[in-house]
Amino acid sequence: MSVLIHQENIINWVDNSTEEPFHALLCDPPYEIGLHGTKWDRSGVALNPVVWKKLSNFLLPGAFGMVFAAARGWHRLACAIEDADLQIYPSIFSWCHAGFPKTKDFSATISKQFGNTFGEIWKGYRYGLQALKPAVEPIIVFQKPYEGSPIENISRTGAGSLNIDAARVQTNTPHLVNRWDKGAHPFGGGAGNDYSGTYVTGRWPANVVFSEDTATSLDERTNKPISSFFNVVSSQLDEADPVFYTSKVRNFESTDITKYTHPTPKPLELTKWLASLLLPPAEYFPRRLLVPFSGIASECIGAKQAGWDEIVGIEKTKGYCQMAKKRLAFYG
């Protein structure tokens, strides 16, 4: 198993690299919203279809990609990826976590200008781009088109399918797997009404991820497991599969080795789960994962823990590369 971090501008890398093709891509690119005033988050590089087209040249036919995005900018990133001739799949909507609103108190502002009486009218009102609590981040899922039929492509390259069993939501007891062969009952015990007789130890992964604190909050409000909460949203989902939980980044995950931190580290449990979904069978060794915009290596570490054989990250910021290498060493 090897992890290599290139300290290089992504545009230079895609134009000059001679890397062998990769089975999948996983990354946390700039959200291009000027986060915390950082220059790297307003360069526009992640919204450039040419960059994604050149990145796709390093992917095997059929390869999947998963990309974190901002709740208020994911559509622009998705369009850039789609304009690079990559197929957009249903996004993982979303990674739900306990974010903090960054907003302005209109009542306080107006009081200073027009007095407390007028300010009282607007008590409780807020304005700004995050007036609502930012509690979700979409994960865009895309695929490079197959060459030939899906069966031929997948069997030849090892790219083009998701490792569902590796990403199942763990439960306390096994359950019976259903099939679609004799009718479709998607809101029953699984999928279809013809039981295959096969028992598995986890439920089918869904395209939503809850942080631990969000899940706990919902459990406490309903006094029921989180999957039962969906009854409030739709009666059709009363037997929906449970979702994957992951807690927010813990302090030791972002500051374990050095005081050099990153403003948007992702939980290792989450990156491992995503990397597990993307992982081909061991027979396709070396299974290679591309991680552009690798930051402090959260996606690389998660991929390493998931079992990827070769992981290549690209990050232009020297400080992030230094911390990434120390974190990789720390997590073995």
C-alpha positions as CSV (number, residue, x, y, z in Angstrom):
1,M,0.0,0.0,0.0
2,S,1.4,3.4,-0.9
3,V,0.3,7.0,-0.6
4,L,2.0,9.7,-2.6
5,I,1.3,13.4,-2.2
6,H,2.4,15.8,-5.0
7,Q,2.9,19.4,-3.9
8,E,1.8,20.9,-7.2
9,N,-0.8,23.1,-8.8
10,I,-3.6,20.9,-10.1
11,I,-3.4,22.6,-13.6
12,N,0.3,21.9,-13.9
13,W,-0.2,18.3,-12.7
14,V,-3.0,17.4,-15.2
15,D,-0.9,18.9,-18.0
16,N,2.4,17.2,-17.2
17,S,1.7,14.0,-15.2
18,T,2.5,10.6,-16.6
19,E,0.5,8.7,-14.0
20,E,-1.1,5.4,-14.9
21,P,-4.9,5.5,-15.0
22,F,-7.0,5.3,-11.8
23,H,-10.0,3.2,-10.8
24,A,-11.8,6.1,-9.0
25,L,-11.5,9.7,-7.8
26,L,-12.4,11.0,-4.4
27,C,-11.8,14.6,-3.3
28,D,-12.8,17.8,-1.4
29,P,-12.2,20.6,-3.9
30,P,-12.4,24.3,-3.3
31,Y,-16.0,25.3,-2.8
32,E,-15.2,28.6,-4.5
33,I,-17.1,30.7,-2.0
34,G,-14.1,32.5,-0.5
35,L,-14.3,30.5,2.8
36,H,-12.7,32.4,5.7
37,G,-11.2,34.8,3.2
38,T,-8.8,32.2,1.7
39,K,-7.5,32.9,-1.8
40,W,-7.5,29.2,-2.7
41,D,-11.3,29.0,-2.2
42,R,-12.0,31.7,-4.8
43,S,-9.6,30.8,-7.7
44,G,-12.4,29.3,-9.9
45,V,-10.3,26.2,-10.6
46,A,-12.9,23.8,-9.4
47,L,-15.6,25.3,-11.6
48,N,-13.5,25.0,-14.7
49,P,-14.8,22.1,-16.9
50,V,-11.4,21.9,-18.6
51,V,-9.8,20.8,-15.3
52,W,-12.4,18.0,-14.8
53,K,-12.0,16.9,-18.4
54,K,-8.2,16.7,-17.9
55,L,-8.7,14.9,-14.6
56,S,-11.0,12.4,-16.3
57,N,-8.2,11.5,-18.8
58,F,-6.5,9.9,-15.8
59,L,-9.5,7.7,-15.0
60,L,-10.2,4.3,-16.4
61,P,-13.4,4.0,-18.5
62,G,-16.4,3.6,-16.2
63,A,-14.6,5.1,-13.2
64,F,-16.7,6.7,-10.5
65,G,-15.9,10.0,-8.7
66,M,-17.2,11.5,-5.5
67,V,-16.7,15.2,-4.8
68,F,-17.7,17.2,-1.7
69,A,-19.5,20.5,-2.5
70,A,-21.0,23.5,-0.9
71,A,-24.8,23.7,-0.3
72,R,-24.9,27.0,-2.0
73,G,-22.5,26.2,-4.9
74,W,-22.8,22.5,-5.6
75,H,-24.9,23.2,-8.8
76,R,-22.0,25.2,-10.4
77,L,-19.5,22.4,-9.5
78,A,-21.9,19.7,-10.8
79,C,-22.3,21.7,-14.1
80,A,-18.6,21.9,-14.5
81,I,-18.2,18.2,-14.0
82,E,-21.1,17.5,-16.4
83,D,-19.7,19.9,-19.0
84,A,-16.5,17.7,-18.9
85,D,-18.6,14.9,-20.4
86,L,-18.9,13.0,-17.1
87,Q,-22.2,11.5,-16.2
88,I,-23.8,12.9,-13.0
89,Y,-25.4,10.2,-10.8
90,P,-27.8,11.0,-7.9
91,S,-25.8,12.9,-5.4
92,I,-25.3,11.8,-1.8
93,F,-27.8,14.3,-0.5
94,S,-26.3,15.0,1.9
95,W,-23.8,14.7,4.6
96,C,-25.9,16.1,7.5
97,H,-24.0,17.6,10.4
98,A,-24.4,20.3,13.1
99,G,-23.0,23.4,11.4
100,F,-23.1,26.9,12.9
101,P,-25.0,29.8,11.3
102,K,-22.9,32.8,10.3
103,T,-25.5,35.5,10.1
104,K,-26.2,39.1,11.0
105,D,-28.8,40.4,13.4
106,F,-31.0,42.8,11.4
107,S,-32.8,44.0,14.5
108,A,-29.5,45.1,16.1
109,T,-28.3,46.8,12.9
110,I,-31.5,48.7,12.3
111,S,-31.7,49.8,15.9
112,K,-28.4,51.6,15.6
113,Q,-29.7,53.6,12.6
114,F,-33.4,54.2,13.4
115,G,-33.7,53.5,17.2
116,N,-34.9,50.7,19.4
117,T,-38.6,51.1,18.5
118,F,-38.0,50.3,14.9
119,G,-35.5,47.6,15.8
120,E,-38.1,45.9,17.9
121,I,-40.2,45.3,14.8
122,W,-37.4,43.2,13.3
123,K,-36.5,41.3,16.4
124,G,-35.6,37.7,15.5
125,Y,-34.8,38.4,11.9
126,R,-31.4,37.6,10.4
127,Y,-29.8,38.2,7.1
128,G,-26.7,37.0,5.2
129,L,-25.7,34.0,3.1
130,Q,-26.0,31.6,6.0
131,A,-29.1,32.9,7.8
132,L,-30.2,29.3,8.0
133,K,-28.0,26.9,9.8
134,P,-25.6,25.3,7.3
135,A,-26.1,21.7,8.2
136,V,-25.7,19.8,4.9
137,E,-23.0,19.3,2.4
138,P,-23.8,17.4,-0.8
139,I,-21.4,14.9,-2.3
140,I,-21.5,14.9,-6.1
141,V,-21.3,11.5,-7.6
142,F,-20.2,11.1,-11.3
143,Q,-18.9,8.5,-13.7
144,K,-16.7,8.5,-16.7
145,P,-18.6,6.8,-19.6
146,Y,-18.1,3.1,-20.2
147,E,-16.2,1.9,-23.2
148,G,-18.2,-1.0,-24.6
149,S,-20.9,-2.6,-22.5
150,P,-21.0,-2.1,-18.7
151,I,-20.3,-5.8,-18.1
152,E,-17.3,-5.9,-20.5
153,N,-15.9,-2.6,-19.2
154,I,-16.2,-3.5,-15.5
155,S,-14.7,-7.0,-15.9
156,R,-11.8,-5.6,-18.0
157,T,-10.8,-2.6,-16.0
158,G,-12.2,-3.2,-12.5
159,A,-13.8,0.3,-12.7
160,G,-17.5,1.1,-13.0
161,S,-19.4,-0.4,-10.1
162,L,-19.9,0.4,-6.4
163,N,-18.9,-1.9,-3.5
164,I,-22.3,-2.0,-1.8
165,D,-21.5,-4.7,0.7
166,A,-18.4,-2.8,2.0
167,A,-20.5,0.2,2.7
168,R,-23.6,-1.4,4.2
169,V,-25.1,0.2,7.3
170,Q,-24.4,-2.1,10.1
171,T,-27.3,-3.5,12.2
172,N,-27.4,-5.7,15.3
173,T,-29.1,-8.6,13.5
174,P,-28.9,-10.1,10.0
175,H,-31.8,-9.5,7.6
176,L,-33.0,-11.3,4.5
177,V,-32.1,-9.8,1.2
178,N,-35.0,-9.3,-1.3
179,R,-34.9,-9.3,-5.1
180,W,-36.7,-7.4,-7.8
181,D,-37.5,-10.5,-9.9
182,K,-41.2,-10.8,-9.2
183,G,-42.4,-7.3,-8.7
184,A,-41.2,-4.1,-7.1
185,H,-42.0,-3.2,-3.5
186,P,-39.2,-0.7,-2.7
187,F,-40.7,0.4,0.6
188,G,-41.0,-3.1,2.0
189,G,-38.3,-5.1,3.7
190,G,-35.8,-4.3,1.0
191,A,-36.3,-4.4,-2.7
192,G,-38.9,-6.6,-4.4
193,N,-41.0,-9.4,-2.9
194,D,-39.1,-12.5,-4.0
195,Y,-36.8,-13.5,-1.1
196,S,-33.4,-14.8,-2.2
197,G,-32.7,-16.6,1.1
198,T,-29.4,-14.7,1.5
199,Y,-28.7,-13.1,4.9
200,V,-26.4,-10.1,5.2
201,T,-25.2,-8.2,8.3
202,G,-26.0,-4.7,7.1
203,R,-28.7,-2.6,5.3
204,W,-28.3,-1.2,1.9
205,P,-26.4,2.1,2.0
206,A,-28.5,5.2,1.2
207,N,-27.5,8.5,-0.4
208,V,-27.7,10.4,2.9
209,V,-25.2,10.5,5.7
210,F,-25.9,11.8,9.2
211,S,-23.3,13.0,11.6
212,E,-23.6,11.4,15.1
213,D,-24.8,14.6,16.8
214,T,-27.5,15.1,14.2
215,A,-28.7,11.5,14.5
216,T,-28.7,11.8,18.3
217,S,-30.7,15.0,18.2
218,L,-33.4,13.3,16.0
219,D,-33.4,10.2,18.2
220,E,-34.0,12.3,21.3
221,R,-36.8,14.3,19.7
222,T,-38.7,11.2,18.6
223,N,-37.6,8.6,21.2
224,K,-37.2,6.3,18.2
225,P,-34.3,5.2,16.0
226,I,-33.4,7.7,13.3
227,S,-34.9,5.6,10.5
228,S,-38.3,6.0,12.2
229,F,-38.0,9.7,12.0
230,F,-38.7,9.5,8.3
231,N,-42.3,8.8,9.2
232,V,-42.7,12.5,9.8
233,V,-41.5,13.2,6.3
234,S,-43.4,10.6,4.4
235,S,-45.5,7.6,5.4
236,Q,-44.1,5.7,2.4
237,L,-40.7,5.6,4.1
238,D,-41.8,3.9,7.3
239,E,-39.6,0.9,6.5
240,A,-36.8,2.7,4.7
241,D,-33.3,1.5,5.3
242,P,-31.3,3.2,8.0
243,V,-28.7,5.7,7.0
244,F,-25.0,5.8,7.7
245,Y,-23.9,7.8,10.8
246,T,-20.6,9.7,11.1
247,S,-19.5,12.1,13.7
248,K,-18.0,15.5,13.0
249,V,-14.2,15.9,12.8
250,R,-12.8,15.5,16.3
251,N,-10.1,17.8,17.5
252,F,-7.4,15.2,17.4
253,E,-8.3,14.5,13.7
254,S,-7.5,18.0,12.7
255,T,-4.8,19.0,15.2
256,D,-3.2,15.7,16.2
257,I,0.3,16.2,14.8
258,T,0.8,19.9,14.3
259,K,-0.8,23.2,15.0
260,Y,-1.2,23.7,11.2
261,T,-4.9,23.2,10.6
262,H,-7.3,23.2,7.7
263,P,-10.6,25.0,7.6
264,T,-12.7,22.2,6.1
265,P,-11.3,18.7,7.2
266,K,-13.7,15.8,6.6
267,P,-14.3,13.0,9.2
268,L,-12.1,10.0,8.5
269,E,-15.0,7.7,9.2
270,L,-16.9,9.4,6.3
271,T,-14.0,9.4,3.9
272,K,-13.3,5.7,4.7
273,W,-17.0,4.9,4.0
274,L,-16.9,6.7,0.6
275,A,-13.6,5.1,-0.3
276,S,-15.0,1.7,0.6
277,L,-17.9,2.3,-1.8
278,L,-15.5,3.0,-4.6
279,L,-13.1,0.1,-3.9
280,P,-12.8,-2.6,-6.7
281,P,-12.1,-6.3,-5.9
282,A,-8.6,-7.2,-4.8
283,E,-8.1,-9.1,-8.0
284,Y,-7.7,-5.8,-9.8
285,F,-4.5,-4.9,-7.9
286,P,-3.1,-2.4,-7.8
287,R,-6.4,-0.5,-7.1
288,R,-5.5,3.1,-7.7
289,L,-7.4,6.1,-6.3
290,L,-6.9,9.7,-7.4
291,V,-7.3,12.5,-4.8
292,P,-6.9,16.0,-6.3
293,F,-7.1,19.0,-4.0
294,S,-5.9,16.6,-1.2
295,G,-5.5,19.2,1.5
296,I,-4.4,17.6,4.8
297,A,-5.1,14.1,3.4
298,S,-8.4,13.2,5.1
299,E,-9.5,11.4,1.9
300,C,-6.2,9.7,1.5
301,I,-6.2,8.5,5.1
302,G,-9.8,7.2,4.7
303,A,-8.8,5.4,1.4
304,K,-5.8,3.9,3.1
305,Q,-8.0,2.5,5.9
306,A,-10.5,1.2,3.3
307,G,-7.8,-0.9,1.6
308,W,-6.8,1.0,-1.5
309,D,-3.4,-0.2,-2.8
310,E,-2.1,3.1,-4.4
311,I,-3.4,6.6,-3.6
312,V,-2.1,9.7,-5.3
313,G,-2.9,13.1,-3.9
314,I,-2.3,16.5,-5.4
315,E,-2.1,19.6,-3.2
316,K,-0.5,23.0,-4.0
317,T,-0.2,24.4,-0.5
318,K,3.1,23.5,1.1
319,G,1.8,23.7,4.7
320,Y,-1.1,21.4,3.9
321,C,1.2,18.9,2.3
322,Q,3.5,18.9,5.3
323,M,0.6,18.2,7.7
324,A,-0.8,15.6,5.3
325,K,2.4,13.6,5.4
326,K,2.6,13.8,9.2
327,R,-1.1,12.7,9.5
328,L,-0.5,9.8,7.1
329,A,2.4,8.6,9.3
330,F,0.4,9.1,12.4
331,Y,-2.5,7.0,11.2
332,G,-0.2,4.3,9.9
